[in-house]
Amino acid sequence: MFLLSATNEANHDEPVNLVTMDRLSPRAGYTLPVFACAAAIAALRHLQTTAPLRAVQVDLLEPPQTVDISIEQVAKLKPDAALAITRSDPGDNLDLTRHTPVWAMVEWGAADQSEPILLIGGEGIGKHQETGQPAIYAYARRLLLTNLERWLEPEKTIRVWLILPEGRDLAQRTSNQAFGIVEGLSLLGTTGVSQPLSAPGQLEVYREELRQKSDRFDCLVFCVGENGLNLIQQMGANPAQLVKTANWLGPLLVEAGIQGVQSILLFGYHGKLIKLAGGIFHTHHHVADGRIEILTAHCAKAGLLTQDLQAIATCATAEDGLNYLRSQDAETASDWVERVYGEIAHTIDQRTQNYIRLHSTHSVSIGTVLFDRDRTIIAKSRTGDTLFEQVLLG
């Protein structure tokens, strides 16, 4: 509860009535795969019965609970195909998919179809640039297949087109292309619930996980997102030693200092961690962004020519800046990538150590490893190289 008070403009000695208001807690929502699944369920059921549907139940699997998802429209397109539409509701997250329409068209499959349920990425669903396969990840596939199997009659097969009409445009405002996803959005995630990253309760969950792991390990690995977590596990790191930070890097770094963690390996995509080199410790783009400016400044420090600095400064993404440096190295047999990104990694170490010391009065050894969109490591700080080897050796 909090109070708003004011004074009467005509008589400053006479107070206006105090107004009491509730401080609303941030509201959780659901991830994009849940709405795709709901639309697919509605289309299948309408294809079976033509009954009007206002909502369907979706078993989230992760977490193990069933929720009602509203259906905006559903109709038969032809005797053997139906289309259903719902809208994304990520709760109080800063999420660009809020209210975006999610379509699913379900069509009866052929008797000789290789699998009962065939998932197809339609318009607005991103594709892996190298393979052309739709960006429908493991949780989304499991969610769709499990829920649809419950309604699918024996011996029947279906084809399911998942469509995000606004997906291609929305993708231009994400970092999907940096990870090789083009022409749309990914159906990505490991859970059905979308927790508000701004919610104090969500930060507390991350803090509790960190406290538990700090009791077991002297060195922890901080990864902002799933790409870093997956990559370093593939390289052989112990999953129990990894901490997913999302965009809460600053508070979790301070918490690590308070808990007496001796060392932290920052392992992540260069286009995200580069913000730390500029002193930005909450990495969500809605809060602050200075990636190109930070990259340009380090290029200037390394001695890059003015015309090349101007080219870097006009790059749309940090990945484009990296590729420009790579092209210069190829043309002139130089080592700009190594020099610039080596300095960025070193700066991240120094600024992060100072940040922890400033806010917790504790010292933590920091090492940084940066990778690119192809998940190729492009730079390690000196401490990062040492910690990286320790983490992989267990």
C-alpha positions as CSV (number, residue, x, y, z in Angstrom):
1,M,0.0,0.0,0.0
2,F,1.1,3.6,-0.6
3,L,-0.3,7.0,-0.1
4,L,-0.7,9.9,-2.6
5,S,-1.1,13.3,-1.0
6,A,-1.5,16.8,-2.2
7,T,-2.4,20.3,-0.9
8,N,-5.3,22.5,-2.0
9,E,-4.1,25.1,-4.4
10,A,-6.4,27.8,-2.9
11,N,-5.3,27.1,0.6
12,H,-1.9,25.5,1.1
13,D,-2.7,24.8,4.8
14,E,-5.8,22.7,4.0
15,P,-4.9,19.2,2.9
16,V,-6.8,17.3,0.2
17,N,-8.1,13.9,1.2
18,L,-5.5,11.2,1.0
19,V,-6.0,8.6,-1.7
20,T,-5.0,5.0,-0.9
21,M,-3.9,2.7,-3.7
22,D,-2.7,-0.9,-4.1
23,R,0.6,-1.6,-5.6
24,L,-0.2,-4.2,-8.2
25,S,2.2,-7.2,-8.5
26,P,3.5,-7.9,-12.0
27,R,1.3,-10.4,-13.8
28,A,2.7,-13.6,-15.3
29,G,1.5,-14.8,-18.8
30,Y,2.3,-17.6,-21.2
31,T,5.0,-18.2,-23.7
32,L,4.4,-18.1,-27.5
33,P,4.3,-22.0,-27.9
34,V,1.3,-22.1,-25.5
35,F,-0.8,-19.9,-27.8
36,A,0.3,-21.8,-30.9
37,C,-0.7,-25.0,-29.2
38,A,-4.1,-23.6,-28.1
39,A,-4.9,-22.5,-31.7
40,A,-3.9,-25.9,-33.0
41,I,-6.2,-27.7,-30.5
42,A,-9.1,-25.4,-31.3
43,A,-8.6,-26.0,-35.1
44,L,-8.5,-29.8,-34.6
45,R,-11.6,-29.9,-32.4
46,H,-13.5,-27.7,-34.8
47,L,-12.5,-29.9,-37.7
48,Q,-13.9,-32.9,-35.7
49,T,-17.1,-31.3,-34.4
50,T,-17.6,-27.8,-35.9
51,A,-18.6,-26.8,-32.4
52,P,-17.9,-23.1,-31.6
53,L,-15.0,-22.7,-29.1
54,R,-14.4,-19.7,-26.9
55,A,-11.5,-21.3,-25.0
56,V,-9.5,-24.5,-24.9
57,Q,-7.4,-26.2,-22.2
58,V,-3.7,-26.6,-22.6
59,D,-1.5,-28.9,-20.5
60,L,1.7,-26.8,-20.1
61,L,3.8,-29.8,-19.2
62,E,6.4,-27.4,-17.7
63,P,5.1,-26.6,-15.2
64,P,2.7,-29.5,-14.8
65,Q,-0.6,-27.6,-14.9
66,T,-3.6,-27.1,-17.2
67,V,-4.7,-23.6,-18.2
68,D,-7.6,-22.1,-20.2
69,I,-6.6,-20.1,-23.3
70,S,-9.1,-17.9,-25.1
71,I,-9.8,-18.5,-28.8
72,E,-10.6,-15.4,-30.8
73,Q,-11.9,-17.1,-34.0
74,V,-12.2,-20.6,-35.4
75,A,-13.7,-21.7,-38.8
76,K,-13.5,-24.3,-41.4
77,L,-11.7,-23.3,-44.5
78,K,-12.7,-26.4,-46.4
79,P,-14.2,-29.8,-45.5
80,D,-10.8,-31.2,-44.4
81,A,-9.2,-28.1,-42.9
82,A,-9.9,-25.6,-40.1
83,L,-8.2,-22.4,-38.9
84,A,-8.1,-21.0,-35.3
85,I,-6.8,-17.7,-34.0
86,T,-5.7,-16.7,-30.6
87,R,-3.5,-13.8,-29.3
88,S,-0.3,-13.8,-27.3
89,D,-0.4,-12.7,-23.7
90,P,3.0,-12.7,-22.1
91,G,1.8,-11.0,-18.9
92,D,3.6,-7.9,-17.7
93,N,6.8,-8.8,-19.5
94,L,8.5,-6.3,-21.9
95,D,7.6,-8.6,-24.8
96,L,7.1,-7.5,-28.4
97,T,4.7,-10.4,-29.1
98,R,2.1,-8.9,-26.8
99,H,-1.4,-9.2,-28.5
100,T,0.1,-10.6,-31.7
101,P,-2.3,-13.0,-33.5
102,V,-1.3,-16.6,-33.5
103,W,-2.9,-18.9,-36.1
104,A,-3.0,-22.6,-36.6
105,M,-4.5,-24.4,-39.6
106,V,-5.1,-28.1,-39.1
107,E,-5.8,-30.4,-42.1
108,W,-6.4,-34.1,-42.3
109,G,-3.3,-35.9,-43.4
110,A,-2.8,-38.8,-45.8
111,A,-3.2,-42.4,-44.7
112,D,0.4,-43.0,-45.5
113,Q,1.8,-40.0,-43.6
114,S,5.0,-41.0,-41.8
115,E,3.9,-39.6,-38.4
116,P,0.4,-38.9,-37.0
117,I,1.1,-35.2,-36.4
118,L,3.2,-33.2,-38.9
119,L,4.2,-29.7,-37.7
120,I,4.8,-27.2,-40.4
121,G,6.2,-23.7,-40.0
122,G,4.1,-21.3,-41.9
123,E,4.3,-17.5,-42.6
124,G,6.1,-15.7,-39.7
125,I,7.7,-18.7,-38.1
126,G,11.4,-18.3,-38.4
127,K,13.7,-20.7,-40.2
128,H,17.2,-21.9,-39.5
129,Q,19.3,-20.1,-42.1
130,E,21.6,-23.0,-42.8
131,T,19.0,-25.8,-43.0
132,G,15.7,-24.1,-43.8
133,Q,14.0,-26.0,-41.0
134,P,11.3,-24.2,-39.0
135,A,12.5,-22.7,-35.6
136,I,10.1,-24.8,-33.6
137,Y,12.2,-25.9,-30.6
138,A,12.0,-29.0,-28.3
139,Y,9.5,-27.7,-25.7
140,A,7.1,-26.3,-28.4
141,R,7.2,-29.6,-30.3
142,R,6.6,-31.6,-27.1
143,L,3.8,-29.3,-26.0
144,L,2.0,-29.5,-29.4
145,L,2.4,-33.2,-29.9
146,T,1.3,-34.2,-26.4
147,N,-1.8,-32.0,-26.4
148,L,-2.9,-32.8,-29.9
149,E,-2.4,-36.6,-29.5
150,R,-5.1,-36.5,-26.8
151,W,-7.7,-35.3,-29.3
152,L,-6.5,-37.2,-32.3
153,E,-8.6,-40.2,-33.1
154,P,-6.8,-43.6,-33.7
155,E,-5.6,-44.2,-37.3
156,K,-6.1,-40.4,-38.1
157,T,-3.3,-38.1,-39.2
158,I,-3.1,-34.3,-39.4
159,R,-0.9,-31.6,-40.7
160,V,-0.5,-28.5,-38.6
161,W,0.5,-25.2,-40.1
162,L,1.7,-22.7,-37.4
163,I,1.4,-19.1,-38.6
164,L,2.4,-15.7,-37.1
165,P,1.1,-13.1,-39.5
166,E,3.2,-10.4,-37.9
167,G,6.2,-12.6,-37.2
168,R,8.3,-11.5,-40.1
169,D,8.0,-7.8,-39.1
170,L,8.4,-8.4,-35.4
171,A,11.6,-10.5,-36.1
172,Q,13.3,-7.3,-37.3
173,R,13.2,-6.0,-33.7
174,T,14.9,-9.1,-32.2
175,S,18.4,-10.7,-32.2
176,N,17.0,-13.8,-34.0
177,Q,19.1,-13.2,-37.1
178,A,22.2,-13.0,-35.0
179,F,21.6,-16.7,-34.2
180,G,20.8,-17.7,-37.7
181,I,17.0,-17.5,-37.5
182,V,15.5,-15.6,-40.4
183,E,12.1,-14.7,-41.8
184,G,10.2,-14.8,-38.5
185,L,10.1,-15.6,-34.8
186,S,11.1,-18.8,-33.0
187,L,8.8,-20.9,-31.0
188,L,11.3,-21.1,-28.2
189,G,11.3,-21.7,-24.5
190,T,11.5,-24.4,-21.8
191,T,8.3,-23.6,-20.0
192,G,4.8,-22.5,-20.6
193,V,4.7,-19.7,-18.1
194,S,6.2,-16.3,-19.0
195,Q,7.4,-14.7,-15.7
196,P,7.8,-11.0,-15.7
197,L,11.5,-10.3,-15.6
198,S,10.8,-7.1,-13.7
199,A,9.0,-8.9,-10.9
200,P,11.0,-9.0,-7.6
201,G,9.8,-12.5,-7.1
202,Q,11.4,-13.7,-10.3
203,L,14.7,-12.2,-9.3
204,E,14.4,-13.9,-5.9
205,V,14.1,-17.2,-7.6
206,Y,17.4,-16.6,-9.5
207,R,19.1,-15.4,-6.3
208,E,18.0,-18.6,-4.4
209,E,19.4,-20.8,-7.2
210,L,22.7,-18.9,-7.0
211,R,22.9,-19.2,-3.2
212,Q,22.4,-23.0,-3.5
213,K,25.1,-23.3,-6.2
214,S,27.5,-21.0,-4.3
215,D,27.6,-23.6,-1.5
216,R,28.8,-26.2,-3.9
217,F,31.2,-24.5,-6.3
218,D,34.0,-21.9,-5.9
219,C,33.5,-20.9,-9.6
220,L,30.1,-20.4,-11.3
221,V,29.3,-19.8,-15.0
222,F,26.9,-17.0,-15.7
223,C,24.9,-17.3,-19.0
224,V,22.4,-14.7,-20.0
225,G,20.3,-17.0,-22.1
226,E,19.7,-20.5,-23.5
227,N,22.3,-20.2,-26.3
228,G,25.1,-19.8,-23.8
229,L,23.8,-22.5,-21.5
230,N,23.4,-25.0,-24.3
231,L,26.7,-24.3,-25.9
232,I,28.9,-24.6,-22.8
233,Q,27.0,-27.8,-21.8
234,Q,27.8,-29.3,-25.2
235,M,31.5,-28.4,-24.5
236,G,31.4,-30.5,-21.4
237,A,30.5,-28.1,-18.5
238,N,28.7,-29.4,-15.5
239,P,25.1,-28.1,-15.7
240,A,25.0,-27.8,-11.9
241,Q,27.7,-25.1,-12.1
242,L,25.7,-22.9,-14.6
243,V,23.5,-20.0,-13.6
244,K,21.0,-18.5,-16.0
245,T,20.8,-14.8,-15.3
246,A,18.4,-13.6,-18.0
247,N,18.9,-9.8,-17.9
248,W,19.4,-9.6,-14.1
249,L,23.2,-9.7,-14.5
250,G,23.9,-6.7,-12.1
251,P,21.9,-7.9,-9.1
252,L,23.1,-11.5,-9.5
253,L,26.8,-10.4,-9.7
254,V,26.3,-8.5,-6.5
255,E,24.6,-11.5,-4.9
256,A,27.5,-13.7,-5.9
257,G,29.9,-11.3,-4.1
258,I,27.8,-11.3,-1.0
259,Q,27.7,-15.1,-1.0
260,G,31.5,-15.3,-1.2
261,V,31.8,-16.8,-4.7
262,Q,35.5,-16.8,-5.6
263,S,35.2,-16.6,-9.4
264,I,32.7,-16.2,-12.2
265,L,33.0,-17.1,-15.8
266,L,30.8,-14.8,-18.0
267,F,30.0,-16.9,-21.0
268,G,27.8,-15.3,-23.7
269,Y,27.0,-13.9,-27.0
270,H,29.2,-10.9,-27.7
271,G,26.2,-8.7,-28.7
272,K,24.8,-9.1,-25.2
273,L,27.8,-9.1,-22.9
274,I,29.4,-6.2,-24.8
275,K,27.1,-3.9,-22.8
276,L,29.0,-4.7,-19.6
277,A,32.1,-3.1,-21.2
278,G,30.1,0.1,-21.2
279,G,28.9,-0.3,-17.6
280,I,25.4,-1.4,-18.5
281,F,24.6,-4.2,-16.0
282,H,20.9,-4.6,-16.8
283,T,21.0,-6.0,-20.3
284,H,17.4,-5.8,-21.5
285,H,17.3,-3.5,-24.6
286,H,14.3,-1.7,-23.1
287,V,16.5,-0.5,-20.3
288,A,19.6,0.6,-22.2
289,D,21.5,-0.1,-25.4
290,G,24.9,1.1,-26.5
291,R,26.4,-1.9,-28.2
292,I,27.5,-0.1,-31.4
293,E,28.8,2.8,-29.5
294,I,30.8,0.6,-27.2
295,L,32.2,-1.4,-30.1
296,T,33.1,1.8,-32.0
297,A,34.9,3.2,-28.9
298,H,37.0,0.0,-28.5
299,C,37.9,0.1,-32.2
300,A,39.0,3.7,-31.9
301,K,41.1,2.7,-28.8
302,A,42.7,0.0,-30.9
303,G,43.7,2.5,-33.6
304,L,41.2,1.7,-36.4
305,L,41.2,4.3,-39.2
306,T,38.5,7.0,-39.2
307,Q,36.7,5.7,-42.3
308,D,36.5,2.2,-40.7
309,L,35.2,3.7,-37.5
310,Q,32.5,5.5,-39.4
311,A,31.6,2.2,-41.1
312,I,31.4,0.4,-37.7
313,A,29.3,3.2,-36.2
314,T,26.7,2.8,-38.9
315,C,26.3,-1.0,-38.5
316,A,22.9,-2.2,-37.6
317,T,24.0,-4.8,-35.1
318,A,27.1,-5.8,-33.2
319,E,27.3,-9.0,-35.4
320,D,27.6,-6.7,-38.5
321,G,30.4,-4.8,-36.7
322,L,32.2,-8.1,-36.0
323,N,31.8,-9.1,-39.6
324,Y,33.2,-5.8,-40.8
325,L,36.3,-6.3,-38.7
326,R,36.6,-9.8,-40.1
327,S,36.5,-8.5,-43.6
328,Q,39.2,-6.0,-42.8
329,D,41.4,-8.8,-41.4
330,A,40.8,-10.8,-44.5
331,E,41.7,-7.9,-46.9
332,T,44.7,-6.5,-45.0
333,A,46.0,-9.6,-43.1
334,S,45.4,-7.7,-39.9
335,D,44.2,-8.9,-36.5
336,W,41.5,-6.3,-35.6
337,V,39.0,-8.9,-34.3
338,E,41.5,-10.4,-31.9
339,R,42.7,-6.9,-30.7
340,V,39.3,-5.3,-30.4
341,Y,37.4,-8.2,-28.8
342,G,40.4,-9.1,-26.6
343,E,40.2,-5.6,-25.2
344,I,36.4,-5.8,-24.8
345,A,36.7,-9.1,-22.9
346,H,39.4,-7.5,-20.7
347,T,37.3,-4.4,-20.1
348,I,34.2,-6.6,-19.2
349,D,36.4,-8.3,-16.5
350,Q,37.6,-5.1,-15.0
351,R,34.2,-3.3,-15.0
352,T,32.4,-6.3,-13.6
353,Q,34.9,-6.8,-10.8
354,N,34.6,-3.1,-9.9
355,Y,30.8,-3.3,-10.0
356,I,30.8,-6.2,-7.6
357,R,33.3,-4.5,-5.3
358,L,31.3,-1.2,-5.3
359,H,28.0,-2.8,-4.4
360,S,29.0,-5.6,-2.2
361,T,32.5,-4.7,-0.8
362,H,33.6,-8.2,-1.9
363,S,36.2,-9.1,-4.5
364,V,35.4,-11.8,-7.2
365,S,37.7,-12.9,-9.9
366,I,35.9,-12.4,-13.3
367,G,36.7,-14.0,-16.6
368,T,34.9,-13.5,-20.0
369,V,34.4,-15.7,-23.0
370,L,32.5,-14.3,-26.0
371,F,31.0,-16.2,-28.9
372,D,29.4,-15.2,-32.2
373,R,26.1,-16.0,-33.9
374,D,27.6,-19.3,-35.2
375,R,28.4,-20.2,-31.6
376,T,32.1,-19.9,-32.4
377,I,34.2,-18.5,-29.6
378,I,35.8,-15.2,-30.8
379,A,37.6,-13.9,-27.6
380,K,38.6,-14.8,-24.1
381,S,40.1,-12.6,-21.5
382,R,43.2,-14.0,-19.8
383,T,41.2,-14.9,-16.7
384,G,38.4,-16.1,-18.9
385,D,40.7,-18.6,-20.6
386,T,41.9,-20.0,-17.3
387,L,38.4,-20.3,-15.8
388,F,37.1,-21.8,-19.1
389,E,39.6,-24.6,-19.0
390,Q,38.8,-25.2,-15.3
391,V,35.1,-25.4,-15.9
392,L,35.5,-27.9,-18.8
393,L,37.9,-30.1,-16.9
394,G,35.5,-30.2,-14.0
